[in-house]
Amino acid sequence: MTRSAIRRSRGSGDRVMVELYRIPRGGRARQPRRVQLAAQIGPGDNAEPVMTIMQPCED
């Protein structure tokens, strides 16, 4: 899903929004819920590319 979101963004920045369905773990719910995550790509400690996947409200 993240790869598809990156391709759709066409290089418009270092952060893309990813929507997917997940089933809550350890609860009674069994129906998938749609969630939105943010994927951000930047340099790591040794200038290697690093992808961080987080909630949209996180930095």
C-alpha distance matrix in Angstrom:
0.0 3.8 5.4 5.2 6.3 8.7 10.0 10.7 12.5 14.9 16.1 17.2 17.7 16.4 14.2 11.1 10.1 6.8 7.6 7.1 10.1 12.1 15.6 18.0 19.6 23.4 24.2 25.6 22.6 20.9 19.1 15.4 15.1 12.6 12.0 11.1 10.5 11.4 10.6 14.0 15.3 19.0 21.9 22.7 26.3 27.2 25.3 22.4 18.9 17.3 13.8 14.2 11.8 14.0 15.0 15.6 19.4 19.5 20.7
3.8 0.0 3.8 5.4 5.1 6.2 8.7 9.9 10.6 13.0 13.4 14.6 14.5 12.9 10.9 8.3 8.3 5.9 8.5 9.1 12.5 14.0 17.6 19.4 20.8 24.6 25.6 27.4 24.6 23.3 21.7 17.9 17.0 14.4 12.7 10.9 9.2 9.0 7.3 10.3 11.5 15.2 18.1 19.2 22.8 23.7 21.8 19.0 15.4 13.8 10.3 11.0 9.1 11.8 13.3 13.8 17.4 17.1 17.8
5.4 3.8 0.0 3.8 5.4 5.1 6.3 8.7 10.0 11.4 12.1 14.2 14.6 13.3 12.3 10.0 10.9 9.1 11.6 12.1 15.4 17.1 20.6 22.7 24.0 27.7 28.9 30.6 27.8 26.2 24.5 20.7 20.2 17.6 16.3 14.4 12.8 12.1 9.8 12.0 12.0 15.6 18.2 19.5 23.3 23.5 21.3 18.4 14.9 14.1 11.3 13.0 12.0 15.1 16.9 17.1 20.7 20.3 20.4
5.2 5.4 3.8 0.0 3.8 5.4 5.1 6.2 8.7 10.4 12.2 13.9 15.1 14.7 13.3 10.2 10.6 8.6 10.3 11.2 14.5 17.0 20.6 23.0 24.8 28.6 29.2 30.6 27.5 25.7 23.6 19.9 19.3 16.4 15.7 14.0 13.3 13.0 11.6 14.1 14.7 18.3 21.2 22.9 26.6 27.0 24.6 21.9 18.2 17.5 14.5 15.9 14.3 16.8 17.9 17.5 21.3 21.5 22.0
6.3 5.1 5.4 3.8 0.0 3.8 5.5 5.1 6.2 9.1 10.4 11.2 12.2 12.0 10.1 6.7 7.0 6.0 8.4 10.5 14.2 16.7 20.5 22.5 24.4 28.2 28.7 30.2 27.0 25.8 23.5 19.7 18.4 15.1 13.9 11.5 10.7 10.0 9.1 11.5 12.8 16.4 19.8 21.6 25.4 26.2 23.6 21.3 17.5 16.5 13.3 14.1 12.4 14.4 15.2 14.3 18.0 18.5 18.9
8.7 6.2 5.1 5.4 3.8 0.0 3.8 5.5 5.2 6.9 7.4 9.1 9.9 9.4 8.7 6.4 8.6 8.6 11.8 13.8 17.5 19.6 23.3 25.1 26.8 30.5 31.3 33.1 30.1 28.9 26.9 23.1 21.8 18.5 16.9 14.1 12.5 10.7 8.7 9.9 10.2 13.7 16.8 19.0 22.8 23.2 20.5 18.3 14.5 14.1 11.4 13.0 12.4 14.9 16.3 15.4 18.9 18.7 18.4
10.0 8.7 6.3 5.1 5.5 3.8 0.0 3.8 5.5 5.6 7.7 10.0 11.9 12.3 12.0 9.8 11.6 11.3 13.8 15.6 19.2 21.7 25.4 27.5 29.2 33.0 33.8 35.2 32.1 30.6 28.4 24.6 23.7 20.4 19.4 16.9 15.8 14.3 12.5 13.6 13.4 16.6 19.5 21.9 25.7 25.7 22.7 20.4 16.8 17.0 14.7 16.7 16.1 18.6 19.9 18.9 22.4 22.5 22.1
10.7 9.9 8.7 6.2 5.1 5.5 3.8 0.0 3.8 5.5 8.4 9.4 11.9 13.0 12.1 9.2 10.4 10.5 12.5 14.8 18.4 21.3 25.0 27.2 29.3 33.1 33.4 34.7 31.4 30.0 27.4 23.7 22.4 18.9 18.1 15.6 15.2 14.0 13.1 14.6 15.2 18.5 21.8 24.2 28.0 28.4 25.3 23.3 19.6 19.5 16.8 18.1 17.0 18.9 19.5 17.9 21.4 22.1 22.1
12.5 10.6 10.0 8.7 6.2 5.2 5.5 3.8 0.0 3.8 5.6 5.7 8.2 9.8 9.1 7.0 9.1 10.5 13.2 16.1 19.8 22.4 26.2 27.9 30.0 33.8 34.1 35.6 32.4 31.5 29.0 25.2 23.5 19.9 18.4 15.3 14.5 12.5 11.6 12.2 12.9 15.9 19.3 22.0 25.8 26.3 23.1 21.6 17.9 17.8 15.3 16.5 15.8 17.5 18.1 16.1 19.3 19.9 19.4
14.9 13.0 11.4 10.4 9.1 6.9 5.6 5.5 3.8 0.0 3.8 5.7 8.8 10.7 11.4 10.1 12.7 14.0 16.8 19.4 23.1 25.7 29.5 31.3 33.3 37.0 37.5 39.1 35.9 34.8 32.3 28.6 27.1 23.5 22.1 19.0 18.0 15.7 14.2 14.2 13.9 16.4 19.4 22.4 26.1 26.0 22.6 21.2 17.8 18.5 16.6 18.5 18.4 20.4 21.4 19.5 22.6 22.9 21.9
16.1 13.4 12.1 12.2 10.4 7.4 7.7 8.4 5.6 3.8 0.0 3.8 5.8 7.6 9.3 9.4 12.7 14.6 17.9 20.6 24.3 26.5 30.3 31.7 33.4 37.1 37.8 39.7 36.8 35.9 33.6 29.9 28.1 24.6 22.7 19.4 17.7 14.8 12.9 11.9 11.1 13.1 16.0 19.3 22.8 22.8 19.3 18.3 14.9 15.9 14.5 16.5 17.1 19.1 20.5 18.6 21.3 21.1 19.6
17.2 14.6 14.2 13.9 11.2 9.1 10.0 9.4 5.7 5.7 3.8 0.0 3.8 7.1 8.1 8.4 11.5 14.2 17.3 20.5 24.2 26.5 30.2 31.4 33.4 37.0 37.4 39.3 36.3 35.7 33.3 29.6 27.5 23.9 21.8 18.2 16.8 13.8 12.8 11.8 11.9 13.8 17.0 20.3 23.8 24.3 20.8 20.2 16.9 17.3 15.6 16.8 17.2 18.4 19.2 16.8 19.2 19.4 17.9
17.7 14.5 14.6 15.1 12.2 9.9 11.9 11.9 8.2 8.8 5.8 3.8 0.0 3.8 5.7 7.6 11.1 14.1 17.5 20.6 24.3 26.1 29.7 30.5 32.2 35.7 36.3 38.5 35.7 35.4 33.3 29.6 27.3 23.9 21.3 17.7 15.6 12.2 10.9 9.0 9.1 10.5 13.9 17.2 20.5 21.3 17.9 17.6 14.4 14.6 13.2 14.2 15.0 16.2 17.2 14.9 17.0 16.6 14.7
16.4 12.9 13.3 14.7 12.0 9.4 12.3 13.0 9.8 10.7 7.6 7.1 3.8 0.0 3.8 6.9 10.5 13.1 16.8 19.5 23.1 24.4 27.9 28.5 29.9 33.3 34.2 36.6 34.1 33.8 32.0 28.3 26.2 23.0 20.1 16.6 13.9 10.2 8.2 5.6 5.5 7.1 10.7 13.7 17.1 18.1 15.0 14.5 11.3 11.0 9.6 10.6 12.0 13.4 15.1 13.5 15.5 14.5 12.4
14.2 10.9 12.3 13.3 10.1 8.7 12.0 12.1 9.1 11.4 9.3 8.1 5.7 3.8 0.0 3.8 6.9 9.8 13.4 16.2 19.7 21.1 24.6 25.1 26.7 30.1 30.8 33.1 30.5 30.4 28.5 24.9 22.6 19.4 16.4 12.8 10.3 6.6 5.6 4.3 6.6 9.2 13.0 15.3 18.8 20.3 17.6 16.8 13.3 12.0 9.5 9.4 9.6 10.5 11.7 9.9 12.3 11.8 10.5
11.1 8.3 10.0 10.2 6.7 6.4 9.8 9.2 7.0 10.1 9.4 8.4 7.6 6.9 3.8 0.0 3.8 6.5 10.0 13.1 16.7 18.5 22.2 23.1 25.0 28.6 29.1 31.0 28.2 27.8 25.7 22.0 19.8 16.4 13.9 10.3 8.5 5.7 5.4 6.6 9.0 12.3 16.0 18.1 21.7 23.1 20.5 19.1 15.4 14.0 10.9 10.7 9.7 10.7 11.4 9.6 12.8 13.0 12.8
10.1 8.3 10.9 10.6 7.0 8.6 11.6 10.4 9.1 12.7 12.7 11.5 11.1 10.5 6.9 3.8 0.0 3.8 6.7 10.1 13.6 15.5 19.2 20.1 22.4 25.9 26.0 27.8 24.9 24.6 22.3 18.7 16.3 12.8 10.3 6.7 5.8 4.6 6.4 8.9 11.9 15.3 19.0 20.6 24.1 25.8 23.5 22.0 18.3 16.3 12.8 11.8 9.6 9.8 9.4 7.6 11.2 12.3 13.2
6.8 5.9 9.1 8.6 6.0 8.6 11.3 10.5 10.5 14.0 14.6 14.2 14.1 13.1 9.8 6.5 3.8 0.0 3.8 6.6 10.2 12.3 16.0 17.5 19.7 23.4 23.6 25.2 22.2 21.5 19.3 15.6 13.6 10.3 8.3 5.6 5.1 5.9 7.1 10.6 13.3 16.9 20.4 21.6 25.2 26.7 24.7 22.6 18.9 16.8 13.0 12.2 9.2 10.0 9.9 9.4 13.2 14.0 15.5
7.6 8.5 11.6 10.3 8.4 11.8 13.8 12.5 13.2 16.8 17.9 17.3 17.5 16.8 13.4 10.0 6.7 3.8 0.0 3.8 7.1 9.9 13.5 15.2 18.0 21.6 21.3 22.6 19.3 18.5 16.0 12.3 10.3 6.8 5.7 4.5 6.4 8.8 10.6 14.2 17.0 20.6 24.0 25.1 28.5 30.2 28.3 26.1 22.5 20.2 16.4 15.2 11.9 12.0 11.0 10.7 14.3 15.8 17.9
7.1 9.1 12.1 11.2 10.5 13.8 15.6 14.8 16.1 19.4 20.6 20.5 20.6 19.5 16.2 13.1 10.1 6.6 3.8 0.0 3.8 6.6 10.3 12.6 15.1 18.8 18.7 19.8 16.6 15.4 13.1 9.3 8.2 5.6 5.6 6.5 8.1 11.1 12.5 16.3 18.9 22.5 25.6 26.2 29.6 31.2 29.6 27.1 23.6 21.2 17.4 16.2 12.7 13.0 12.4 13.2 16.6 17.7 20.0
10.1 12.5 15.4 14.5 14.2 17.5 19.2 18.4 19.8 23.1 24.3 24.2 24.3 23.1 19.7 16.7 13.6 10.2 7.1 3.8 0.0 3.8 7.0 9.8 12.6 16.1 15.7 16.4 13.1 11.7 9.3 5.5 5.2 4.3 6.0 8.7 10.7 14.1 15.7 19.5 22.1 25.7 28.7 28.9 32.1 33.9 32.6 30.0 26.7 24.0 20.3 18.8 15.1 15.1 14.1 15.4 18.4 19.6 22.4
12.1 14.0 17.1 17.0 16.7 19.6 21.7 21.3 22.4 25.7 26.5 26.5 26.1 24.4 21.1 18.5 15.5 12.3 9.9 6.6 3.8 0.0 3.8 6.3 8.8 12.4 12.4 13.6 10.7 9.5 8.3 5.0 5.4 6.5 7.1 10.2 11.4 15.0 16.5 20.2 22.8 26.0 28.8 28.5 31.5 33.4 32.5 29.9 26.9 23.9 20.3 18.5 14.8 14.6 13.8 15.9 18.5 19.3 22.2
15.6 17.6 20.6 20.6 20.5 23.3 25.4 25.0 26.2 29.5 30.3 30.2 29.7 27.9 24.6 22.2 19.2 16.0 13.5 10.3 7.0 3.8 0.0 3.8 6.3 9.4 9.2 10.0 7.4 6.1 6.1 4.4 6.2 9.0 10.0 13.4 14.7 18.3 19.9 23.5 26.1 29.2 31.7 31.2 33.9 35.9 35.4 32.7 29.9 26.7 23.3 21.4 17.8 17.3 16.3 18.8 20.9 21.6 24.8
18.0 19.4 22.7 23.0 22.5 25.1 27.5 27.2 27.9 31.3 31.7 31.4 30.5 28.5 25.1 23.1 20.1 17.5 15.2 12.6 9.8 6.3 3.8 0.0 3.8 6.6 6.2 8.2 6.4 7.1 8.1 7.3 7.7 10.6 10.7 14.0 15.0 18.6 20.4 23.7 26.5 29.3 31.7 30.9 33.4 35.7 35.4 33.0 30.3 26.9 23.7 21.2 17.8 16.6 15.5 18.2 19.7 20.3 23.7
19.6 20.8 24.0 24.8 24.4 26.8 29.2 29.3 30.0 33.3 33.4 33.4 32.2 29.9 26.7 25.0 22.4 19.7 18.0 15.1 12.6 8.8 6.3 3.8 0.0 3.8 5.6 8.5 8.3 8.8 10.9 10.5 11.4 14.0 13.8 16.7 17.0 20.3 21.7 24.8 27.2 29.8 31.9 30.6 32.8 35.1 35.2 32.7 30.4 26.9 24.0 21.6 18.5 17.6 17.0 20.2 21.5 21.6 24.7
23.4 24.6 27.7 28.6 28.2 30.5 33.0 33.1 33.8 37.0 37.1 37.0 35.7 33.3 30.1 28.6 25.9 23.4 21.6 18.8 16.1 12.4 9.4 6.6 3.8 0.0 3.8 7.0 8.5 9.8 12.6 13.2 14.2 17.2 17.1 20.1 20.4 23.7 25.1 28.1 30.5 33.0 34.8 33.3 35.2 37.7 38.0 35.6 33.5 30.0 27.2 24.7 21.7 20.6 19.9 23.2 24.0 24.0 27.3
24.2 25.6 28.9 29.2 28.7 31.3 33.8 33.4 34.1 37.5 37.8 37.4 36.3 34.2 30.8 29.1 26.0 23.6 21.3 18.7 15.7 12.4 9.2 6.2 5.6 3.8 0.0 3.7 5.5 8.0 10.7 12.0 12.7 16.1 16.4 19.7 20.7 24.2 26.1 29.2 32.0 34.6 36.7 35.5 37.5 40.1 40.2 37.9 35.6 32.0 29.0 26.3 23.1 21.6 20.3 23.2 23.9 24.5 28.0
25.6 27.4 30.6 30.6 30.2 33.1 35.2 34.7 35.6 39.1 39.7 39.3 38.5 36.6 33.1 31.0 27.8 25.2 22.6 19.8 16.4 13.6 10.0 8.2 8.5 7.0 3.7 0.0 3.8 6.4 9.3 11.7 13.0 16.6 17.8 21.3 22.9 26.5 28.6 31.8 34.7 37.4 39.7 38.7 40.9 43.4 43.3 40.9 38.4 35.0 31.8 29.3 25.9 24.5 22.9 25.5 26.4 27.3 30.9
22.6 24.6 27.8 27.5 27.0 30.1 32.1 31.4 32.4 35.9 36.8 36.3 35.7 34.1 30.5 28.2 24.9 22.2 19.3 16.6 13.1 10.7 7.4 6.4 8.3 8.5 5.5 3.8 0.0 3.8 5.7 8.1 9.4 13.1 14.7 18.4 20.3 24.0 26.2 29.6 32.5 35.5 38.0 37.3 39.8 42.1 41.7 39.3 36.6 33.3 29.9 27.5 23.9 22.6 20.9 23.1 24.4 25.6 29.2
20.9 23.3 26.2 25.7 25.8 28.9 30.6 30.0 31.5 34.8 35.9 35.7 35.4 33.8 30.4 27.8 24.6 21.5 18.5 15.4 11.7 9.5 6.1 7.1 8.8 9.8 8.0 6.4 3.8 0.0 3.8 6.5 9.1 12.7 14.8 18.5 20.4 24.1 25.9 29.5 32.1 35.3 37.8 37.2 39.8 41.9 41.4 38.7 35.9 32.8 29.4 27.4 23.8 23.1 21.7 24.0 25.7 26.9 30.3
19.1 21.7 24.5 23.6 23.5 26.9 28.4 27.4 29.0 32.3 33.6 33.3 33.3 32.0 28.5 25.7 22.3 19.3 16.0 13.1 9.3 8.3 6.1 8.1 10.9 12.6 10.7 9.3 5.7 3.8 0.0 3.8 6.4 9.9 12.6 16.3 18.7 22.4 24.4 28.1 30.9 34.2 37.0 36.8 39.6 41.6 40.8 38.2 35.2 32.2 28.6 26.7 23.0 22.2 20.6 22.3 24.3 25.8 29.2
15.4 17.9 20.7 19.9 19.7 23.1 24.6 23.7 25.2 28.6 29.9 29.6 29.6 28.3 24.9 22.0 18.7 15.6 12.3 9.3 5.5 5.0 4.4 7.3 10.5 13.2 12.0 11.7 8.1 6.5 3.8 0.0 3.8 6.7 9.3 12.9 15.2 18.9 20.8 24.5 27.2 30.6 33.5 33.4 36.4 38.3 37.3 34.7 31.6 28.7 25.1 23.3 19.5 19.0 17.5 19.2 21.5 23.0 26.1
15.1 17.0 20.2 19.3 18.4 21.8 23.7 22.4 23.5 27.1 28.1 27.5 27.3 26.2 22.6 19.8 16.3 13.6 10.3 8.2 5.2 5.4 6.2 7.7 11.4 14.2 12.7 13.0 9.4 9.1 6.4 3.8 0.0 3.8 6.3 10.0 12.7 16.5 18.9 22.5 25.5 28.8 31.9 32.0 35.0 37.1 36.0 33.7 30.5 27.5 23.8 21.7 17.9 16.8 14.8 16.1 18.3 20.1 23.4
12.6 14.4 17.6 16.4 15.1 18.5 20.4 18.9 19.9 23.5 24.6 23.9 23.9 23.0 19.4 16.4 12.8 10.3 6.8 5.6 4.3 6.5 9.0 10.6 14.0 17.2 16.1 16.6 13.1 12.7 9.9 6.7 3.8 0.0 3.8 6.9 10.1 13.6 16.2 19.8 22.9 26.3 29.5 30.0 33.2 35.2 33.8 31.6 28.2 25.4 21.6 19.7 15.9 15.0 13.0 13.6 16.2 18.2 21.2
12.0 12.7 16.3 15.7 13.9 16.9 19.4 18.1 18.4 22.1 22.7 21.8 21.3 20.1 16.4 13.9 10.3 8.3 5.7 5.6 6.0 7.1 10.0 10.7 13.8 17.1 16.4 17.8 14.7 14.8 12.6 9.3 6.3 3.8 0.0 3.8 6.6 10.3 13.1 16.5 19.8 23.1 26.3 26.7 29.8 32.0 30.6 28.6 25.3 22.4 18.6 16.4 12.6 11.3 9.2 10.0 12.6 14.4 17.5
11.1 10.9 14.4 14.0 11.5 14.1 16.9 15.6 15.3 19.0 19.4 18.2 17.7 16.6 12.8 10.3 6.7 5.6 4.5 6.5 8.7 10.2 13.4 14.0 16.7 20.1 19.7 21.3 18.4 18.5 16.3 12.9 10.0 6.9 3.8 0.0 3.8 7.0 10.1 13.3 16.8 20.0 23.4 24.1 27.4 29.5 27.9 26.1 22.6 19.9 16.2 14.0 10.5 9.2 7.2 7.0 10.3 12.1 14.7
10.5 9.2 12.8 13.3 10.7 12.5 15.8 15.2 14.5 18.0 17.7 16.8 15.6 13.9 10.3 8.5 5.8 5.1 6.4 8.1 10.7 11.4 14.7 15.0 17.0 20.4 20.7 22.9 20.3 20.4 18.7 15.2 12.7 10.1 6.6 3.8 0.0 3.8 6.7 10.0 13.4 16.5 19.7 20.4 23.6 25.8 24.2 22.4 19.1 16.2 12.5 10.2 6.8 5.7 4.9 5.5 9.1 9.7 11.9
11.4 9.0 12.1 13.0 10.0 10.7 14.3 14.0 12.5 15.7 14.8 13.8 12.2 10.2 6.6 5.7 4.6 5.9 8.8 11.1 14.1 15.0 18.3 18.6 20.3 23.7 24.2 26.5 24.0 24.1 22.4 18.9 16.5 13.6 10.3 7.0 3.8 0.0 3.8 6.4 10.0 13.1 16.5 17.6 20.9 23.0 21.1 19.7 16.3 13.6 10.1 8.1 5.7 5.3 5.8 5.1 8.6 8.5 9.6
10.6 7.3 9.8 11.6 9.1 8.7 12.5 13.1 11.6 14.2 12.9 12.8 10.9 8.2 5.6 5.4 6.4 7.1 10.6 12.5 15.7 16.5 19.9 20.4 21.7 25.1 26.1 28.6 26.2 25.9 24.4 20.8 18.9 16.2 13.1 10.1 6.7 3.8 0.0 3.8 6.7 10.1 13.5 14.6 18.1 19.9 17.9 16.2 12.7 10.2 6.6 5.6 4.4 6.5 8.6 8.7 11.7 10.7 10.6
14.0 10.3 12.0 14.1 11.5 9.9 13.6 14.6 12.2 14.2 11.9 11.8 9.0 5.6 4.3 6.6 8.9 10.6 14.2 16.3 19.5 20.2 23.5 23.7 24.8 28.1 29.2 31.8 29.6 29.5 28.1 24.5 22.5 19.8 16.5 13.3 10.0 6.4 3.8 0.0 3.8 6.6 10.2 11.8 15.3 17.1 14.9 13.7 10.3 8.2 5.6 5.2 6.5 8.2 10.6 10.2 12.5 10.7 9.3
15.3 11.5 12.0 14.7 12.8 10.2 13.4 15.2 12.9 13.9 11.1 11.9 9.1 5.5 6.6 9.0 11.9 13.3 17.0 18.9 22.1 22.8 26.1 26.5 27.2 30.5 32.0 34.7 32.5 32.1 30.9 27.2 25.5 22.9 19.8 16.8 13.4 10.0 6.7 3.8 0.0 3.8 7.2 9.3 13.0 14.1 11.6 10.3 6.8 5.6 4.5 6.4 8.9 11.4 14.2 14.0 16.1 14.0 12.1
19.0 15.2 15.6 18.3 16.4 13.7 16.6 18.5 15.9 16.4 13.1 13.8 10.5 7.1 9.2 12.3 15.3 16.9 20.6 22.5 25.7 26.0 29.2 29.3 29.8 33.0 34.6 37.4 35.5 35.3 34.2 30.6 28.8 26.3 23.1 20.0 16.5 13.1 10.1 6.6 3.8 0.0 3.8 6.6 10.1 11.2 8.5 8.2 5.8 5.5 6.6 8.3 11.6 13.6 16.5 16.3 17.7 15.1 12.4
21.9 18.1 18.2 21.2 19.8 16.8 19.5 21.8 19.3 19.4 16.0 17.0 13.9 10.7 13.0 16.0 19.0 20.4 24.0 25.6 28.7 28.8 31.7 31.7 31.9 34.8 36.7 39.7 38.0 37.8 37.0 33.5 31.9 29.5 26.3 23.4 19.7 16.5 13.5 10.2 7.2 3.8 0.0 3.8 6.8 7.5 4.8 5.5 4.9 5.7 8.6 10.5 14.2 16.3 19.4 19.6 20.7 17.8 14.9
22.7 19.2 19.5 22.9 21.6 19.0 21.9 24.2 22.0 22.4 19.3 20.3 17.2 13.7 15.3 18.1 20.6 21.6 25.1 26.2 28.9 28.5 31.2 30.9 30.6 33.3 35.5 38.7 37.3 37.2 36.8 33.4 32.0 30.0 26.7 24.1 20.4 17.6 14.6 11.8 9.3 6.6 3.8 0.0 3.8 5.5 5.0 5.1 6.0 5.5 8.9 10.3 14.1 16.2 19.6 20.4 21.3 18.0 15.4
26.3 22.8 23.3 26.6 25.4 22.8 25.7 28.0 25.8 26.1 22.8 23.8 20.5 17.1 18.8 21.7 24.1 25.2 28.5 29.6 32.1 31.5 33.9 33.4 32.8 35.2 37.5 40.9 39.8 39.8 39.6 36.4 35.0 33.2 29.8 27.4 23.6 20.9 18.1 15.3 13.0 10.1 6.8 3.8 0.0 3.8 5.7 7.2 9.4 9.2 12.6 13.5 17.3 18.9 22.3 23.3 23.7 20.2 17.4
27.2 23.7 23.5 27.0 26.2 23.2 25.7 28.4 26.3 26.0 22.8 24.3 21.3 18.1 20.3 23.1 25.8 26.7 30.2 31.2 33.9 33.4 35.9 35.7 35.1 37.7 40.1 43.4 42.1 41.9 41.6 38.3 37.1 35.2 32.0 29.5 25.8 23.0 19.9 17.1 14.1 11.2 7.5 5.5 3.8 0.0 3.8 5.5 8.9 10.1 13.8 15.6 19.4 21.6 25.0 25.9 26.7 23.3 20.6
25.3 21.8 21.3 24.6 23.6 20.5 22.7 25.3 23.1 22.6 19.3 20.8 17.9 15.0 17.6 20.5 23.5 24.7 28.3 29.6 32.6 32.5 35.4 35.4 35.2 38.0 40.2 43.3 41.7 41.4 40.8 37.3 36.0 33.8 30.6 27.9 24.2 21.1 17.9 14.9 11.6 8.5 4.8 5.0 5.7 3.8 0.0 3.8 6.5 8.7 12.3 14.6 18.3 20.6 23.9 24.3 25.4 22.3 19.4
22.4 19.0 18.4 21.9 21.3 18.3 20.4 23.3 21.6 21.2 18.3 20.2 17.6 14.5 16.8 19.1 22.0 22.6 26.1 27.1 30.0 29.9 32.7 33.0 32.7 35.6 37.9 40.9 39.3 38.7 38.2 34.7 33.7 31.6 28.6 26.1 22.4 19.7 16.2 13.7 10.3 8.2 5.5 5.1 7.2 5.5 3.8 0.0 3.8 6.3 10.0 12.8 16.3 19.1 22.7 23.4 24.9 21.9 19.5
18.9 15.4 14.9 18.2 17.5 14.5 16.8 19.6 17.9 17.8 14.9 16.9 14.4 11.3 13.3 15.4 18.3 18.9 22.5 23.6 26.7 26.9 29.9 30.3 30.4 33.5 35.6 38.4 36.6 35.9 35.2 31.6 30.5 28.2 25.3 22.6 19.1 16.3 12.7 10.3 6.8 5.8 4.9 6.0 9.4 8.9 6.5 3.8 0.0 3.8 6.8 10.1 13.4 16.4 19.8 20.3 22.2 19.5 17.3
17.3 13.8 14.1 17.5 16.5 14.1 17.0 19.5 17.8 18.5 15.9 17.3 14.6 11.0 12.0 14.0 16.3 16.8 20.2 21.2 24.0 23.9 26.7 26.9 26.9 30.0 32.0 35.0 33.3 32.8 32.2 28.7 27.5 25.4 22.4 19.9 16.2 13.6 10.2 8.2 5.6 5.5 5.7 5.5 9.2 10.1 8.7 6.3 3.8 0.0 3.8 6.6 10.0 12.9 16.5 17.4 19.2 16.4 14.5
13.8 10.3 11.3 14.5 13.3 11.4 14.7 16.8 15.3 16.6 14.5 15.6 13.2 9.6 9.5 10.9 12.8 13.0 16.4 17.4 20.3 20.3 23.3 23.7 24.0 27.2 29.0 31.8 29.9 29.4 28.6 25.1 23.8 21.6 18.6 16.2 12.5 10.1 6.6 5.6 4.5 6.6 8.6 8.9 12.6 13.8 12.3 10.0 6.8 3.8 0.0 3.8 6.6 9.8 13.3 14.3 16.5 14.1 12.9
14.2 11.0 13.0 15.9 14.1 13.0 16.7 18.1 16.5 18.5 16.5 16.8 14.2 10.6 9.4 10.7 11.8 12.2 15.2 16.2 18.8 18.5 21.4 21.2 21.6 24.7 26.3 29.3 27.5 27.4 26.7 23.3 21.7 19.7 16.4 14.0 10.2 8.1 5.6 5.2 6.4 8.3 10.5 10.3 13.5 15.6 14.6 12.8 10.1 6.6 3.8 0.0 3.8 6.4 10.0 11.4 13.3 10.7 10.0
11.8 9.1 12.0 14.3 12.4 12.4 16.1 17.0 15.8 18.4 17.1 17.2 15.0 12.0 9.6 9.7 9.6 9.2 11.9 12.7 15.1 14.8 17.8 17.8 18.5 21.7 23.1 25.9 23.9 23.8 23.0 19.5 17.9 15.9 12.6 10.5 6.8 5.7 4.4 6.5 8.9 11.6 14.2 14.1 17.3 19.4 18.3 16.3 13.4 10.0 6.6 3.8 0.0 3.8 7.2 9.1 11.6 9.7 10.4
14.0 11.8 15.1 16.8 14.4 14.9 18.6 18.9 17.5 20.4 19.1 18.4 16.2 13.4 10.5 10.7 9.8 10.0 12.0 13.0 15.1 14.6 17.3 16.6 17.6 20.6 21.6 24.5 22.6 23.1 22.2 19.0 16.8 15.0 11.3 9.2 5.7 5.3 6.5 8.2 11.4 13.6 16.3 16.2 18.9 21.6 20.6 19.1 16.4 12.9 9.8 6.4 3.8 0.0 3.8 6.4 8.2 6.5 8.2
15.0 13.3 16.9 17.9 15.2 16.3 19.9 19.5 18.1 21.4 20.5 19.2 17.2 15.1 11.7 11.4 9.4 9.9 11.0 12.4 14.1 13.8 16.3 15.5 17.0 19.9 20.3 22.9 20.9 21.7 20.6 17.5 14.8 13.0 9.2 7.2 4.9 5.8 8.6 10.6 14.2 16.5 19.4 19.6 22.3 25.0 23.9 22.7 19.8 16.5 13.3 10.0 7.2 3.8 0.0 3.8 5.6 5.5 8.6
15.6 13.8 17.1 17.5 14.3 15.4 18.9 17.9 16.1 19.5 18.6 16.8 14.9 13.5 9.9 9.6 7.6 9.4 10.7 13.2 15.4 15.9 18.8 18.2 20.2 23.2 23.2 25.5 23.1 24.0 22.3 19.2 16.1 13.6 10.0 7.0 5.5 5.1 8.7 10.2 14.0 16.3 19.6 20.4 23.3 25.9 24.3 23.4 20.3 17.4 14.3 11.4 9.1 6.4 3.8 0.0 3.8 5.6 8.0
19.4 17.4 20.7 21.3 18.0 18.9 22.4 21.4 19.3 22.6 21.3 19.2 17.0 15.5 12.3 12.8 11.2 13.2 14.3 16.6 18.4 18.5 20.9 19.7 21.5 24.0 23.9 26.4 24.4 25.7 24.3 21.5 18.3 16.2 12.6 10.3 9.1 8.6 11.7 12.5 16.1 17.7 20.7 21.3 23.7 26.7 25.4 24.9 22.2 19.2 16.5 13.3 11.6 8.2 5.6 3.8 0.0 3.8 6.8
19.5 17.1 20.3 21.5 18.5 18.7 22.5 22.1 19.9 22.9 21.1 19.4 16.6 14.5 11.8 13.0 12.3 14.0 15.8 17.7 19.6 19.3 21.6 20.3 21.6 24.0 24.5 27.3 25.6 26.9 25.8 23.0 20.1 18.2 14.4 12.1 9.7 8.5 10.7 10.7 14.0 15.1 17.8 18.0 20.2 23.3 22.3 21.9 19.5 16.4 14.1 10.7 9.7 6.5 5.5 5.6 3.8 0.0 3.8
20.7 17.8 20.4 22.0 18.9 18.4 22.1 22.1 19.4 21.9 19.6 17.9 14.7 12.4 10.5 12.8 13.2 15.5 17.9 20.0 22.4 22.2 24.8 23.7 24.7 27.3 28.0 30.9 29.2 30.3 29.2 26.1 23.4 21.2 17.5 14.7 11.9 9.6 10.6 9.3 12.1 12.4 14.9 15.4 17.4 20.6 19.4 19.5 17.3 14.5 12.9 10.0 10.4 8.2 8.6 8.0 6.8 3.8 0.0
